[in-house]
Amino acid sequence: MNTRRQTSIKVDPIAWDAAKNIFKEYNLTVSDAINIFLNRVRIEGGLPFKIKVPSKGLRKVMKEVDTNDLVRYDSTEEMMHDLKS
């Protein structure tokens, strides 16, 4: 009997490759790492790390910013390339 569930997810390919290389140093596959993460979520009853919610002041400033003037990037690498230019 197969006790595993196969799934399909969409991920950032750059993040995938970087994580895959890091996991390899721990002798883990990406599937192993995802299973570790999912089990930590189950055990802790939530995300196994802190995510900070923006303060009220920061949220106010974010709402006031004219989003038409913002530059959007598809990846950190794209942003870093633009900053170096």
C-alpha positions in Angstrom: 0.0 0.0 0.0 1.4 3.4 -1.0 1.4 5.8 2.0 2.6 8.8 0.0 0.5 11.3 -1.8 1.8 12.7 -5.0 1.1 16.3 -5.7 2.1 19.1 -8.1 3.1 22.6 -7.0 4.3 25.7 -8.8 7.6 27.1 -7.5 10.2 29.7 -8.3 12.8 27.7 -10.3 15.7 29.7 -9.0 14.5 29.1 -5.4 14.0 25.4 -6.2 17.5 25.0 -7.6 19.1 26.8 -4.7 17.2 24.9 -2.1 17.9 21.6 -3.9 21.6 22.3 -3.7 21.4 23.1 0.0 19.3 20.0 0.7 21.9 17.9 -1.1 24.5 18.9 1.5 22.2 17.4 4.2 21.7 14.3 2.0 18.0 15.3 1.6 15.8 15.4 -1.5 13.4 18.2 -2.1 10.6 15.7 -1.3 12.3 14.9 2.0 12.6 18.6 2.9 8.9 19.3 2.0 7.9 16.3 4.2 10.0 17.7 7.1 8.3 21.1 6.7 4.8 19.6 6.5 5.4 17.5 9.6 6.7 20.5 11.5 3.6 22.4 10.6 1.5 19.5 11.8 3.4 19.2 15.1 3.5 22.9 15.9 0.0 23.6 14.6 1.3 26.4 12.4 4.3 27.6 10.5 7.5 26.5 12.1 9.0 30.0 11.8 8.0 33.5 12.6 6.4 35.7 9.9 6.2 39.3 10.9 3.1 41.2 10.2 3.7 44.9 9.1 3.1 47.4 11.9 0.1 49.7 11.6 2.4 52.6 10.7 4.0 50.6 7.9 0.7 49.4 6.6 -0.5 53.1 6.5 2.6 54.2 4.6 2.2 51.2 2.2 -1.4 52.3 1.5 -0.3 55.9 0.8 2.4 54.9 -1.7 1.4 55.5 -5.3 1.7 51.9 -6.6 1.9 53.2 -10.2 5.4 54.5 -9.5 6.7 51.3 -8.1 8.9 49.0 -10.1 7.9 45.3 -9.9 10.3 42.4 -10.2 9.7 38.7 -10.9 12.7 37.6 -8.9 15.3 38.9 -6.4 18.0 38.2 -9.1 16.2 40.5 -11.5 16.0 43.3 -8.9 19.7 42.8 -8.0 20.7 43.0 -11.7 18.7 46.3 -12.0 20.3 47.7 -8.9 23.8 47.0 -10.2 23.0 48.7 -13.5 
